[in-house]
Amino acid sequence: MQELAERSIREDELWWQGWWQEMPKRAAELRAIEVKRLTTPGRHTVGGVQGLYLNIADTGARSWILRVMVNGKRRHIGLGALEDVSLAEARNLAREMRKKIAVGTDPVEERKEARAAAQAEQKARVTFAEAFERYYLDKLQSELKNPKHLAQWRSTLTTFAYPVIGEKPVEQIVAEDVLAVLTPIWTTKTETATRVRQRIERVLDWAAAMGHRTGQNPALWKGNLQQMLPTASRVKKVVNHPAVAIDDVSRWFTLLLTREGIAANALAFLALNASRSQEIRKAKWDEISFDGAFWQIPAEHMKAKSAHRVPLSKAALELLRDAPRFKDSSLIFPSPRMGEMSDATLSAVMKRMHKAEVDEGRVGFLDQVSKRPAVPHGLRSTFRDWVAERTDHPREMAEIALAHEMGSEVERAYRRGDMLEKRRGMMEDWARFLSSGLAKTA
């Protein structure tokens, strides 16, 4: 029995010695001065906490790393740079990490969640003014090439939106805030208010796409503000553009043809076709079909953003055939620098014509209602009045000629034709009426 007991004791001693030899060796605890002397690239154990290393990069940069197993996965957790975190602080941080791991926390995932939460909080703090500035720089400047339009965006939002929601985080903006911007100007500056609403909507759409806000856009019109504000078309005060009287237009046109220059030709072409200034100023030679005798205006040049065909009268075709072509521009009526003519240039021709009449002791070309001098856009009203009062041409044809939307969306969807050939006779009649003053002066 004694022999068995002695053998058991010897086996226990051997097992203890073997276990001790298999235990991981505890790294020697380096002092701070010893750590500072380490310069060889690689990982260096510093002791004090199992798995704590000083990592030295090839560049010489030194930082703390804790190598540890978390849920069966090897993790390398950074604890900061040596110049920012002392040896004692690194050991304390490593101990805290190990305590968290011991209770089932993954420090790496915890850091990721903290960063995500911080980023979400930062995004939620973006104000409307900040969102607009970023939208302006990142998107709007590349989309809008016209400096005037860019200036209008900034002017309307800084004037009307900023005082109310400029400093408010976009995440917190609700329909009541947008209403606070729009209500004071909705009935007095309806067109401006409509544009402000559209611009706020686009800025908030951008903010949502960038993750700065969630939920429905509070500036949305359909099914939202539509229920809170009166329809713009019903409150908008219609301001008619001063027009040349029907009885004066043929004399006006005769005087116009005596004027030389591209601007005068452009204005004559506008009058013959009852077109908008933009359509004339952007017109290019490849839009004209001399064989088909029509002008194909692309959608991007139209106010309603729908392509439009204009039947060209003989007088309009003759004007185009006589017009000069410039190798440096594809425009039919370019500016002196071969770019797009300004709207003010066309208006200036009419102003000079009116002034010449007044200088001769006559009243000039005044609108019969407002008594203001006629402007280029008013010629469309003159044409519309002529169709209604002096011809039997259907109202629908006149509206199509003016590129006005007719009927409901359903009606427009089913009406595929544009009555081009029927309108051709109407535009020939209009050209003859405009030119009737030439016969009197001949």
C-alpha positions in Angstrom: 0.0 0.0 0.0 2.9 2.4 0.9 4.5 1.6 -2.5 1.2 2.5 -4.3 0.9 5.7 -2.4 4.5 6.8 -3.2 4.0 6.0 -6.9 0.8 8.1 -6.9 2.6 11.0 -5.3 5.4 10.7 -7.9 2.8 10.7 -10.8 1.1 13.8 -9.4 4.4 15.6 -9.2 5.2 14.6 -12.8 1.7 15.8 -14.0 2.2 19.2 -12.2 5.6 19.7 -13.8 4.3 18.9 -17.3 1.3 21.2 -16.9 3.6 24.0 -15.7 5.8 23.5 -18.7 2.8 23.7 -21.1 1.5 27.0 -19.6 2.2 30.0 -21.8 5.2 31.9 -20.6 4.4 35.3 -19.1 6.2 38.1 -21.0 8.6 40.1 -19.0 7.2 43.5 -18.0 9.1 46.2 -19.8 9.5 49.6 -18.3 8.5 52.8 -20.1 12.2 53.6 -20.9 12.7 50.2 -22.3 9.6 50.5 -24.5 10.9 53.8 -25.9 14.2 52.2 -26.9 12.4 49.6 -29.1 13.0 50.6 -32.8 13.0 47.3 -34.8 10.0 46.9 -37.0 7.5 44.3 -35.9 5.4 43.4 -32.9 7.1 43.5 -29.4 5.6 42.1 -26.2 5.7 44.5 -23.4 4.2 42.4 -20.6 1.8 43.4 -17.9 -1.3 42.3 -19.8 -1.4 39.1 -21.9 -1.5 39.9 -25.7 -0.4 43.5 -25.4 2.2 44.5 -28.0 3.9 47.6 -29.3 3.7 47.5 -33.1 6.5 49.3 -35.0 5.8 49.9 -38.7 8.5 50.0 -41.4 8.0 53.8 -41.4 8.9 53.9 -37.7 5.3 54.6 -36.5 4.6 53.0 -33.2 1.2 52.0 -31.8 -0.4 49.6 -29.3 -2.2 46.4 -30.3 -4.0 43.9 -28.2 -4.1 40.4 -29.7 -6.9 38.5 -28.2 -9.5 35.7 -29.0 -13.1 37.0 -29.1 -15.9 34.4 -29.6 -13.4 32.0 -31.3 -12.0 34.8 -33.6 -8.5 36.3 -33.4 -8.8 40.1 -33.0 -6.2 42.7 -33.3 -7.5 45.7 -31.4 -5.7 49.1 -31.8 -5.2 51.0 -28.6 -3.6 54.2 -30.0 -0.2 55.6 -30.9 2.7 55.5 -28.5 3.0 59.3 -28.5 -0.6 59.6 -27.5 -1.0 56.6 -25.1 1.6 55.8 -22.5 2.6 52.3 -21.5 0.6 52.5 -18.3 -2.5 53.8 -20.1 -2.1 51.0 -22.8 -2.0 48.4 -20.0 -5.1 49.9 -18.4 -7.0 49.9 -21.7 -5.9 46.3 -22.5 -7.2 45.2 -19.1 -10.6 47.0 -19.7 -10.8 45.3 -23.1 -10.2 41.9 -21.6 -12.9 42.5 -18.9 -15.4 43.3 -21.6 -14.5 40.2 -23.6 -14.8 38.1 -20.4 -18.5 39.1 -20.2 -19.2 38.4 -23.9 -18.7 41.9 -25.4 -16.9 42.2 -28.7 -14.9 45.5 -28.5 -14.4 45.7 -32.2 -18.1 45.5 -33.0 -18.8 47.9 -30.1 -16.5 50.4 -31.8 -18.2 49.9 -35.1 -21.6 50.5 -33.6 -20.3 53.6 -31.8 -18.9 55.0 -35.0 -22.1 54.3 -36.9 -24.1 56.0 -34.2 -21.8 59.1 -34.3 -22.1 59.3 -38.1 -25.9 59.0 -37.9 -26.0 61.7 -35.3 -23.7 63.9 -37.4 -26.0 63.4 -40.5 -29.0 64.2 -38.4 -27.5 67.6 -37.4 -27.1 68.8 -41.0 -29.2 72.0 -41.3 -31.2 73.1 -44.3 -28.7 75.9 -45.1 -25.8 73.3 -45.0 -27.8 70.9 -47.1 -28.5 73.5 -49.8 -24.8 74.6 -50.0 -23.7 71.0 -50.5 -26.5 70.3 -53.0 -25.6 73.6 -54.8 -21.9 72.6 -55.1 -22.3 68.9 -55.7 -25.2 68.9 -58.1 -26.9 72.1 -59.0 -23.8 73.9 -60.4 -23.2 71.1 -62.9 -26.9 70.9 -64.0 -27.7 74.6 -64.4 -25.4 76.3 -66.8 -27.2 79.6 -66.7 -25.8 81.9 -64.0 -29.1 83.7 -63.8 -30.9 80.5 -62.8 -28.3 79.6 -60.2 -28.6 83.1 -58.7 -32.4 82.7 -58.6 -32.1 79.5 -56.6 -29.8 81.1 -54.0 -31.8 84.3 -53.9 -35.2 82.8 -53.3 -34.1 80.3 -50.7 -32.0 82.7 -48.7 -34.7 85.3 -48.8 -37.7 83.1 -48.0 -36.6 79.8 -46.6 -33.5 80.6 -44.6 -35.2 82.9 -42.0 -37.6 80.0 -41.2 -35.7 76.7 -41.7 -32.2 77.7 -42.5 -30.7 76.7 -39.2 -33.1 73.7 -38.6 -31.7 70.2 -39.1 -33.2 68.7 -42.2 -34.2 65.6 -40.2 -36.5 67.8 -38.1 -38.2 69.7 -40.9 -41.9 68.9 -41.2 -44.8 70.2 -43.3 -45.7 72.9 -40.8 -42.2 74.4 -41.3 -42.6 74.4 -45.1 -46.0 76.0 -44.7 -44.4 78.7 -42.5 -42.2 79.5 -45.4 -44.9 79.5 -48.1 -48.0 80.9 -46.5 -46.9 84.5 -46.2 -46.2 84.7 -50.0 -48.5 82.1 -51.5 -51.3 84.5 -52.5 -49.1 87.6 -53.0 -46.1 86.1 -54.8 -47.6 82.9 -56.0 -45.2 82.1 -58.8 -42.2 82.8 -56.6 -43.8 80.7 -53.7 -44.3 77.8 -56.1 -40.7 77.9 -57.1 -39.5 78.1 -53.5 -41.6 75.0 -52.7 -40.1 73.1 -55.6 -36.6 74.1 -54.6 -37.1 73.1 -50.9 -38.5 69.8 -52.1 -35.4 69.1 -54.2 -33.0 70.0 -51.5 -34.8 67.7 -49.0 -34.9 64.9 -51.6 -31.1 65.3 -51.9 -30.8 65.3 -48.1 -32.8 62.0 -47.9 -30.7 60.4 -50.6 -27.5 61.4 -48.7 -28.9 59.8 -45.5 -29.5 63.1 -43.7 -33.3 62.6 -43.2 -35.9 59.9 -43.5 -39.6 59.8 -44.2 -41.9 61.6 -46.6 -40.6 64.9 -48.1 -42.6 67.6 -46.2 -42.4 69.9 -49.3 -44.1 67.4 -51.5 -47.1 68.9 -53.3 -49.3 66.0 -54.3 -51.2 64.4 -51.4 -49.4 66.7 -49.0 -49.2 70.5 -49.3 -51.9 70.2 -52.0 -54.4 69.6 -49.1 -53.2 72.6 -47.1 -52.7 75.4 -49.7 -55.0 76.7 -52.5 -54.1 75.6 -56.0 -51.5 78.1 -57.4 -53.4 78.5 -60.7 -56.5 79.7 -58.8 -54.8 82.3 -56.7 -52.2 83.5 -59.1 -52.9 86.9 -60.5 -52.6 86.7 -64.2 -50.4 89.5 -65.5 -50.9 89.9 -69.2 -48.0 91.0 -71.3 -48.6 94.3 -73.1 -49.7 93.5 -76.7 -49.8 95.4 -80.0 -53.5 96.1 -80.9 -54.9 94.1 -83.7 -55.5 97.2 -85.8 -51.9 98.4 -85.3 -50.0 95.1 -85.8 -49.7 95.2 -89.6 -48.3 98.8 -89.4 -46.0 97.7 -86.6 -44.8 94.7 -88.7 -44.2 96.9 -91.8 -42.0 99.2 -89.7 -40.2 96.2 -88.2 -39.2 95.0 -91.7 -37.6 98.3 -92.4 -35.1 97.7 -89.6 -31.9 95.9 -90.3 -30.1 93.4 -88.1 -30.3 89.9 -86.7 -32.5 91.0 -83.7 -35.1 92.6 -86.0 -35.2 89.5 -88.2 -35.6 87.3 -85.1 -38.5 89.5 -83.9 -40.1 89.2 -87.3 -39.8 85.4 -87.2 -41.3 85.4 -83.7 -44.2 87.5 -84.9 -44.9 85.3 -87.9 -45.0 82.1 -85.8 -46.5 83.6 -82.6 -43.5 81.9 -80.8 -41.9 82.5 -77.4 -38.7 84.4 -77.2 -36.8 81.4 -75.9 -37.8 79.3 -78.9 -36.6 81.9 -81.3 -33.3 82.6 -79.5 -32.4 78.9 -79.3 -33.6 78.0 -82.8 -31.0 76.2 -84.9 -30.8 75.6 -88.7 -31.1 71.8 -88.3 -34.5 72.3 -86.8 -35.9 73.7 -90.0 -37.3 71.5 -92.8 -37.4 73.6 -95.9 -38.9 70.7 -97.9 -41.6 70.0 -95.4 -42.0 73.7 -94.6 -42.1 73.3 -90.8 -39.9 74.0 -87.8 -39.3 71.1 -85.3 -38.7 72.7 -81.9 -37.1 70.2 -79.5 -38.7 69.6 -76.1 -35.8 71.2 -74.1 -36.5 74.6 -75.9 -40.2 74.5 -75.0 -41.8 75.9 -71.8 -43.9 72.7 -71.4 -40.9 70.5 -72.2 -42.8 68.8 -75.1 -41.5 68.9 -78.7 -43.5 71.2 -81.0 -43.9 71.5 -84.7 -44.6 74.9 -86.4 -45.9 75.1 -89.9 -43.9 77.8 -91.7 -45.7 80.3 -93.9 -44.2 81.4 -97.2 -43.2 84.7 -95.5 -41.4 82.8 -92.7 -39.6 80.6 -95.2 -38.5 83.6 -97.2 -37.2 85.3 -94.1 -35.1 82.2 -93.3 -33.8 81.9 -96.9 -32.6 85.5 -96.8 -31.1 85.2 -93.3 -27.3 85.0 -93.2 -25.6 81.8 -92.0 -22.5 81.9 -89.8 -19.9 79.2 -89.8 -19.1 79.8 -86.1 -22.7 79.2 -84.9 -25.5 76.7 -85.6 -28.0 79.3 -84.3 -30.3 81.0 -86.8 -30.3 84.3 -84.8 -27.0 84.4 -82.9 -25.6 87.2 -80.8 -22.6 89.2 -82.1 -20.4 86.8 -80.2 -22.1 83.8 -81.9 -23.8 82.7 -78.7 -27.5 82.8 -77.8 -29.2 86.2 -78.1 -30.6 87.6 -74.9 -34.3 88.2 -74.3 -33.4 91.9 -73.7 -32.1 92.2 -77.2 -35.5 91.4 -78.7 -37.3 93.6 -76.2 -34.9 96.5 -77.1 -36.1 96.4 -80.8 -39.7 96.9 -79.7 -38.7 99.6 -77.3 -36.9 101.5 -80.0 -39.8 101.1 -82.4 -42.2 102.5 -79.7 -39.8 105.4 -78.9 -39.5 106.3 -82.6 -43.3 106.6 -82.8 -43.5 108.7 -79.7 -40.7 110.9 -81.1 -42.8 111.5 -84.2 -45.7 112.7 -82.0 -47.7 109.5 -82.1 -48.8 107.4 -79.1 -46.6 104.5 -80.0 -47.6 100.8 -79.7 -49.5 100.6 -76.5 -51.5 97.8 -75.0 -55.2 98.7 -75.2 -56.0 97.7 -71.7 -52.9 98.5 -69.6 -51.6 101.3 -71.8 -48.1 100.0 -71.4 -45.7 99.7 -74.4 -46.0 96.3 -76.1 -43.4 93.6 -75.6 -42.4 90.6 -77.7 -44.4 88.1 -75.7 -47.5 90.2 -76.1 -47.5 89.4 -79.9 -48.8 86.0 -78.9 -51.8 87.7 -77.4 -52.2 89.7 -80.5 -52.2 86.5 -82.6 -54.7 84.9 -80.2 -57.1 87.9 -80.4 -56.8 88.0 -84.2 -57.8 84.3 -84.4 -60.8 84.9 -82.1 -62.1 88.2 -83.5 -61.1 88.3 -87.2 -61.2 84.6 -88.3 -63.2 81.4 -88.3 -60.2 79.2 -87.3 -61.1 76.9 -84.4 -59.9 78.0 -81.0 -58.2 74.6 -80.5 -55.9 75.3 -83.5 -54.9 78.6 -82.1 -54.1 77.0 -78.7 -52.0 74.3 -80.4 -50.2 77.0 -82.4 -49.3 78.7 -79.1 -48.2 75.3 -77.6 -50.8 75.6 -74.8 -51.9 72.4 -73.1 -55.4 71.6 -74.1 -57.9 69.5 -72.2 -57.3 67.0 -69.4 -54.4 64.6 -69.3 -56.6 61.8 -70.6 -57.7 64.0 -73.6 -54.1 64.9 -74.4 -53.0 61.3 -74.2 -55.6 60.3 -76.8 -54.9 63.2 -79.1 -51.9 62.1 -81.1 -51.9 64.6 -84.0 -50.9 68.2 -83.9 -53.1 69.5 -86.8 -50.0 70.6 -88.6 -51.6 70.9 -92.1 -54.8 72.6 -90.8 -52.6 75.0 -88.9 -50.6 75.8 -92.0 -53.6 77.6 -93.5 -54.1 79.6 -90.3 -50.5 80.7 -90.2 -50.6 81.7 -93.9 -53.6 83.9 -93.1 -51.8 85.4 -90.1 -48.7 86.1 -92.3 -50.9 87.8 -94.9 -52.6 89.9 -92.2 -49.2 91.0 -90.7 -48.0 91.9 -94.2 -51.1 93.7 -95.3 -49.5 97.0 -94.3 -46.9 96.5 -96.9 -49.4 96.7 -99.7 -50.7 100.0 -98.3 -47.2 101.5 -98.3 -46.2 100.1 -101.7 
